[in-house]
Amino acid sequence: MDLTAGGARAVSVPRSERTGLVPAGTVLAGSVISLVGLTWDIQWHGDVGPDTFFTMPHLFLYSGSAISGLASLVVVLMTTAARRAGRPVDARVGGRAINVFGRLFAAPAGYLVTGTGAAMFLLYGLWDQWWHGLYGFDAVIDSPPHIGLLLSITLSIIGTVMVFAAAREHRWGTVGVVGSLGVLIAFSTVTVLGLQQIDVDGLDVVSVGIALLSVLLVSAGAGFWGRPGGAVRVAAALAVIQAITWWFSPWAAEAYASAVGLPMRDYIDGVPAMPSMMPMALLPIAAVLEAVYLLSRRGWSAGRLSVLAGVVGGLLVGASMPIQNAIVYGSDRMPWAVVFATGAAGAVAGLLGGFAGWRFGGMLRLLAPAKGENAHA
């Protein structure tokens, strides 16, 4: 694979507000469908029990990834055909074209990442089917094939963010970045469940992981936006997703169980499993981060501010998650020792998240071509 846009030169391409909107919207729709399937599947495991491979939540997960993968494949084939015919390739459609397998294919950067994630999902899906055939059902969410599946979808969603970032001169491009970053935060709350295997007395390790990823992605929104409001917009997108899935997950699990004639467990607590893992305080925390970023007007460097914002954000997310869990699950006593320890660990994780997230946001901005120019690969 040649990771260079060999022979790229700037050419003028007729502009259209809707250039690239259809494939970008399609991969985002695939990501949202996968998220819906995941929230449904996790709720099913808790409220109904083990499942087989061919269930509706699983079909949502697989169809979402298939939609994103097929859309990416179509764009890659069209880009390859355009390059071979000597036609200019618009870099606003997924980013500049990258040579794949020498010059056999030309793939826009965003669609290459999304398509790679979808292809990996297919491979892990075959492993998951074998797993179901061997054991008959899923007992836990963090089985080996599931971790691979979740990471594959995460990669596809990252590619979706890149696709919209390449079209940032259009309003739908910037809105899409914010929305897909919100989807990525929501999805990442499940991937950190793998940290449950790390047992540290008095510390909520999963909440530390949530603090790291949520701060990283909110900071990426701030870095991409380049002006006040980016962090709040991403947090608001997560809040909308959390509100919708909070209602949807329990309802879908009960409705589907009734449709297939399975009983609900008699000890369910009624808490939406996956939405309750999303940080409820992220929106006000993002507003605090925005206040930190405003210090740039007093001469503070962006690098220092990203670290400071990350520490503050990680501290607040890390400390708020044990409190959130205690309230949601109706705990009789607040685990203050865990709150303070998790907040401190979250601050350290947030330092890394703020630093990396701000730079990731800046990298997203570079995916778009210079004003008035497009790449011809």
C-alpha positions as CSV (number, residue, x, y, z in Angstrom):
1,M,0.0,0.0,0.0
2,D,1.4,3.4,-1.0
3,L,0.3,6.0,1.5
4,T,1.2,8.9,-0.7
5,A,-1.0,10.9,-3.0
6,G,1.6,10.4,-5.7
7,G,1.6,13.0,-8.4
8,A,-1.1,15.2,-6.8
9,R,-1.5,18.7,-8.2
10,A,-3.9,21.5,-7.7
11,V,-6.7,21.8,-10.2
12,S,-10.0,23.7,-10.3
13,V,-13.1,21.6,-10.0
14,P,-16.6,23.0,-10.3
15,R,-18.1,23.6,-6.9
16,S,-21.4,22.3,-5.6
17,E,-22.8,22.5,-2.1
18,R,-23.9,18.9,-2.3
19,T,-20.7,17.4,-3.6
20,G,-20.0,14.3,-1.6
21,L,-23.2,14.7,0.6
22,V,-24.8,11.4,-0.5
23,P,-21.9,9.0,0.2
24,A,-21.0,10.9,3.4
25,G,-24.6,10.7,4.6
26,T,-24.7,7.0,3.8
27,V,-21.6,6.1,5.9
28,L,-23.0,8.2,8.8
29,A,-26.3,6.4,8.5
30,G,-24.4,3.1,8.7
31,S,-22.7,4.3,11.8
32,V,-25.9,5.3,13.4
33,I,-27.6,2.0,12.6
34,S,-24.7,0.1,14.2
35,L,-25.0,2.3,17.3
36,V,-28.7,1.5,17.5
37,G,-28.0,-2.2,17.1
38,L,-25.4,-2.0,19.9
39,T,-27.6,-0.2,22.4
40,W,-30.4,-2.7,21.6
41,D,-28.1,-5.7,21.9
42,I,-26.6,-4.7,25.2
43,Q,-30.0,-4.0,26.7
44,W,-31.2,-7.4,25.4
45,H,-28.3,-9.2,27.2
46,G,-29.3,-7.6,30.5
47,D,-33.1,-7.7,30.3
48,V,-33.7,-10.9,28.4
49,G,-30.5,-13.0,28.4
50,P,-28.2,-14.8,26.0
51,D,-28.9,-14.7,22.3
52,T,-28.1,-16.5,19.1
53,F,-26.2,-15.0,16.1
54,F,-29.3,-14.1,14.0
55,T,-31.2,-11.7,16.1
56,M,-32.6,-8.3,15.2
57,P,-30.0,-6.3,17.2
58,H,-27.2,-8.3,15.6
59,L,-28.7,-7.7,12.1
60,F,-28.7,-3.9,12.8
61,L,-25.0,-4.1,13.8
62,Y,-24.1,-6.0,10.7
63,S,-26.3,-4.1,8.3
64,G,-24.9,-0.8,9.6
65,S,-21.3,-1.9,8.9
66,A,-22.3,-3.3,5.5
67,I,-23.9,0.0,4.5
68,S,-20.8,2.0,5.5
69,G,-18.5,-0.6,3.8
70,L,-20.5,-0.7,0.5
71,A,-20.7,3.1,0.3
72,S,-16.9,3.3,0.8
73,L,-16.3,0.7,-1.9
74,V,-18.5,2.6,-4.4
75,V,-16.6,5.8,-3.7
76,V,-13.2,4.0,-4.1
77,L,-14.2,2.5,-7.4
78,M,-15.5,5.8,-8.7
79,T,-12.4,7.6,-7.6
80,T,-10.2,4.9,-9.2
81,A,-12.2,5.1,-12.5
82,A,-11.9,8.9,-12.5
83,R,-8.2,8.9,-12.0
84,R,-7.6,6.3,-14.7
85,A,-9.8,8.4,-17.1
86,G,-7.7,11.5,-16.3
87,R,-10.6,13.3,-14.7
88,P,-10.0,15.6,-11.7
89,V,-10.8,14.1,-8.3
90,D,-12.5,16.4,-5.8
91,A,-10.7,16.2,-2.5
92,R,-13.8,17.4,-0.6
93,V,-15.2,13.9,-1.2
94,G,-13.5,12.1,1.6
95,G,-10.1,13.7,1.3
96,R,-7.2,13.4,-1.1
97,A,-6.9,10.1,-2.9
98,I,-4.3,7.6,-1.6
99,N,-2.8,4.9,-3.8
100,V,-3.7,1.4,-2.6
101,F,-1.8,-1.7,-3.8
102,G,0.6,0.4,-5.9
103,R,-1.7,2.3,-8.2
104,L,-4.4,-0.4,-8.5
105,F,-6.9,1.6,-6.6
106,A,-7.2,5.3,-5.5
107,A,-9.1,5.7,-2.3
108,P,-10.0,9.0,-0.5
109,A,-8.5,8.9,2.9
110,G,-11.8,9.0,4.9
111,Y,-13.4,6.3,2.8
112,L,-10.2,4.1,3.0
113,V,-10.4,4.2,6.8
114,T,-14.2,3.6,6.9
115,G,-13.9,0.7,4.3
116,T,-11.0,-0.9,6.2
117,G,-13.0,-0.9,9.4
118,A,-16.0,-2.5,7.6
119,A,-13.8,-5.2,6.1
120,M,-12.3,-5.9,9.5
121,F,-15.8,-6.1,10.9
122,L,-16.7,-8.8,8.3
123,L,-13.7,-10.9,9.4
124,Y,-14.5,-10.5,13.1
125,G,-18.1,-11.3,12.2
126,L,-17.1,-14.6,10.8
127,W,-15.2,-15.3,14.0
128,D,-18.3,-14.3,16.0
129,Q,-20.4,-16.7,14.0
130,W,-17.9,-19.5,14.7
131,W,-18.0,-18.5,18.4
132,H,-21.8,-18.8,18.4
133,G,-21.7,-22.1,16.7
134,L,-19.2,-23.4,19.2
135,Y,-20.8,-22.1,22.4
136,G,-24.4,-21.5,21.2
137,F,-24.8,-18.1,22.7
138,D,-23.1,-15.0,24.1
139,A,-22.5,-14.9,27.8
140,V,-20.6,-11.6,28.1
141,I,-20.2,-8.4,26.0
142,D,-16.4,-8.5,26.1
143,S,-15.8,-11.8,24.4
144,P,-12.7,-11.8,22.0
145,P,-14.8,-11.5,18.8
146,H,-16.9,-8.8,20.3
147,I,-13.9,-6.7,21.2
148,G,-12.7,-7.0,17.6
149,L,-16.2,-6.1,16.2
150,L,-16.4,-3.1,18.4
151,L,-13.0,-1.8,17.5
152,S,-13.7,-2.4,13.8
153,I,-16.9,-0.2,14.0
154,T,-15.0,2.4,15.9
155,L,-12.5,2.6,13.1
156,S,-15.3,3.0,10.6
157,I,-16.8,5.8,12.6
158,I,-13.4,7.5,12.7
159,G,-13.3,7.3,9.0
160,T,-16.8,8.9,8.9
161,V,-15.5,11.8,10.9
162,M,-12.7,12.2,8.4
163,V,-15.1,12.1,5.4
164,F,-17.1,15.0,6.8
165,A,-14.0,16.9,7.8
166,A,-12.8,16.9,4.2
167,A,-16.0,18.8,3.3
168,R,-15.7,21.4,6.1
169,E,-16.2,24.3,3.7
170,H,-19.8,23.1,3.4
171,R,-22.2,23.5,6.3
172,W,-23.2,19.9,6.2
173,G,-19.5,18.9,6.5
174,T,-19.0,20.7,9.8
175,V,-22.4,19.5,11.2
176,G,-21.4,16.0,10.1
177,V,-18.1,16.2,12.0
178,V,-19.9,17.2,15.2
179,G,-22.6,14.5,14.8
180,S,-20.2,11.7,14.0
181,L,-17.9,12.7,16.9
182,G,-21.0,12.4,19.2
183,V,-21.7,8.9,17.8
184,L,-18.0,8.0,18.4
185,I,-18.2,9.1,22.0
186,A,-21.4,7.1,22.5
187,F,-19.9,4.0,20.9
188,S,-16.6,4.3,22.8
189,T,-18.3,3.9,26.2
190,V,-18.7,0.2,25.4
191,T,-15.2,-0.4,24.1
192,V,-13.8,0.6,27.5
193,L,-15.6,-2.3,29.1
194,G,-12.5,-4.3,28.3
195,L,-10.9,-2.4,31.1
196,Q,-13.1,-4.3,33.6
197,Q,-10.4,-6.9,33.6
198,I,-8.1,-4.4,35.4
199,D,-9.0,-4.6,39.1
200,V,-7.7,-1.6,41.1
201,D,-9.1,-1.4,44.6
202,G,-11.0,1.9,45.2
203,L,-10.7,3.0,41.5
204,D,-13.4,2.9,38.8
205,V,-11.1,2.0,35.9
206,V,-13.9,2.0,33.3
207,S,-14.8,5.6,34.3
208,V,-11.2,6.6,33.8
209,G,-11.3,5.2,30.3
210,I,-14.6,7.0,29.6
211,A,-12.9,10.2,30.8
212,L,-10.0,9.8,28.5
213,L,-12.0,9.1,25.4
214,S,-14.8,11.7,26.0
215,V,-12.2,14.4,26.7
216,L,-10.2,13.4,23.7
217,L,-13.2,13.6,21.3
218,V,-14.7,16.8,22.7
219,S,-11.2,18.4,22.5
220,A,-11.0,17.1,18.9
221,G,-14.3,19.0,18.2
222,A,-12.8,22.2,19.7
223,G,-9.6,21.8,17.7
224,F,-11.5,21.1,14.5
225,W,-13.9,24.0,14.9
226,G,-11.1,26.4,15.6
227,R,-13.3,28.9,17.4
228,P,-15.5,28.9,20.5
229,G,-18.3,26.4,20.5
230,G,-16.8,23.2,19.1
231,A,-16.6,21.3,22.4
232,V,-20.1,22.2,23.4
233,R,-21.5,21.2,20.0
234,V,-20.0,17.7,20.3
235,A,-21.2,17.3,23.8
236,A,-24.7,18.4,22.8
237,A,-24.7,15.8,20.0
238,L,-23.9,13.2,22.6
239,A,-26.7,14.5,24.9
240,V,-29.2,14.1,22.0
241,I,-28.0,10.5,21.3
242,Q,-28.2,9.7,25.0
243,A,-31.7,11.0,25.4
244,I,-33.0,9.0,22.4
245,T,-31.3,5.8,23.3
246,W,-32.3,6.1,26.9
247,W,-35.9,5.7,25.7
248,F,-35.2,3.3,22.8
249,S,-33.1,0.6,24.4
250,P,-35.5,-0.7,27.1
251,W,-38.5,-0.3,24.8
252,A,-36.8,-2.2,21.9
253,A,-35.6,-5.0,24.1
254,E,-39.1,-5.6,25.6
255,A,-40.9,-5.2,22.3
256,Y,-38.6,-7.7,20.5
257,A,-38.8,-10.2,23.4
258,S,-42.6,-10.0,23.2
259,A,-42.5,-10.5,19.4
260,V,-40.4,-13.6,19.6
261,G,-42.2,-15.0,22.7
262,L,-39.4,-14.7,25.2
263,P,-39.9,-13.6,28.8
264,M,-38.2,-10.6,30.4
265,R,-36.0,-11.4,33.4
266,D,-37.8,-10.8,36.7
267,Y,-34.9,-8.9,38.3
268,I,-34.3,-6.2,35.7
269,D,-33.7,-2.7,37.2
270,G,-35.1,-0.7,34.2
271,V,-31.9,1.2,33.7
272,P,-30.9,1.7,30.0
273,A,-27.5,-0.1,30.1
274,M,-25.5,1.6,27.4
275,P,-27.0,5.1,27.7
276,S,-26.3,5.1,31.4
277,M,-22.6,4.7,30.6
278,M,-22.5,7.9,28.6
279,P,-21.3,10.9,30.8
280,M,-24.4,12.9,31.6
281,A,-22.4,15.9,32.8
282,L,-20.4,16.2,29.6
283,L,-22.3,19.2,28.3
284,P,-21.6,21.5,31.2
285,I,-18.1,20.1,31.4
286,A,-17.6,21.0,27.8
287,A,-18.7,24.6,28.6
288,V,-16.0,24.7,31.3
289,L,-13.5,23.5,28.6
290,E,-14.7,26.3,26.3
291,A,-13.9,28.8,29.1
292,V,-10.4,27.4,29.4
293,Y,-9.9,27.8,25.6
294,L,-10.9,31.4,25.8
295,L,-7.7,32.1,27.7
296,S,-6.0,32.1,24.2
297,R,-7.2,35.6,23.9
298,R,-4.8,36.5,26.7
299,G,-1.8,35.1,24.9
300,W,-1.9,31.5,26.1
301,S,-0.6,29.0,23.6
302,A,-3.0,26.4,22.2
303,G,-0.7,23.6,23.3
304,R,-0.8,24.7,27.0
305,L,-4.5,25.3,26.9
306,S,-5.3,21.9,25.4
307,V,-3.4,20.2,28.3
308,L,-5.0,22.4,30.9
309,A,-8.5,21.8,29.4
310,G,-7.8,18.1,29.3
311,V,-6.8,18.0,33.0
312,V,-9.9,19.9,34.0
313,G,-12.2,17.9,31.8
314,G,-10.7,14.5,32.8
315,L,-11.0,15.4,36.5
316,L,-14.6,16.4,36.1
317,V,-15.7,13.5,34.0
318,G,-13.8,11.0,36.1
319,A,-15.3,12.3,39.4
320,S,-18.8,12.7,37.9
321,M,-19.1,9.1,36.6
322,P,-19.1,7.3,40.0
323,I,-21.6,9.9,41.2
324,Q,-23.7,9.3,38.1
325,N,-23.6,5.5,38.6
326,A,-24.7,5.8,42.2
327,I,-27.6,8.0,41.4
328,V,-28.8,6.0,38.3
329,Y,-28.6,2.7,40.1
330,G,-30.1,4.0,43.4
331,S,-27.1,3.4,45.7
332,D,-27.8,4.1,49.4
333,R,-24.4,5.7,49.9
334,M,-22.1,7.9,47.8
335,P,-18.7,6.3,47.2
336,W,-16.7,9.5,47.9
337,A,-13.3,7.7,48.1
338,V,-13.9,6.2,44.6
339,V,-15.1,9.6,43.4
340,F,-11.9,11.3,44.4
341,A,-9.6,8.5,43.3
342,T,-11.3,8.3,39.9
343,G,-11.3,12.0,39.5
344,A,-7.5,12.2,40.1
345,A,-6.9,9.3,37.7
346,G,-9.2,11.0,35.2
347,A,-7.2,14.2,35.4
348,V,-4.1,12.3,34.3
349,A,-5.9,10.5,31.5
350,G,-7.5,13.8,30.5
351,L,-4.1,15.4,30.2
352,L,-3.3,12.9,27.4
353,G,-6.8,13.2,26.0
354,G,-6.8,17.0,25.8
355,F,-3.4,17.1,24.2
356,A,-4.1,14.4,21.6
357,G,-7.7,15.5,20.9
358,W,-6.7,19.1,20.1
359,R,-4.1,17.9,17.6
360,F,-6.5,15.3,16.2
361,G,-9.0,18.2,15.5
362,G,-6.2,20.1,13.8
363,M,-5.4,17.1,11.6
364,L,-9.1,16.8,10.6
365,R,-8.9,20.4,9.3
366,L,-6.0,19.5,7.1
367,L,-8.1,16.9,5.3
368,A,-9.9,19.6,3.5
369,P,-8.3,21.1,0.4
370,A,-7.1,24.7,0.4
371,K,-9.7,27.2,-0.5
372,G,-10.3,27.3,-4.3
373,E,-8.1,24.2,-4.8
374,N,-8.8,20.4,-5.1
375,A,-6.5,17.4,-5.4
376,H,-6.1,15.5,-8.7
377,A,-4.7,12.1,-8.0
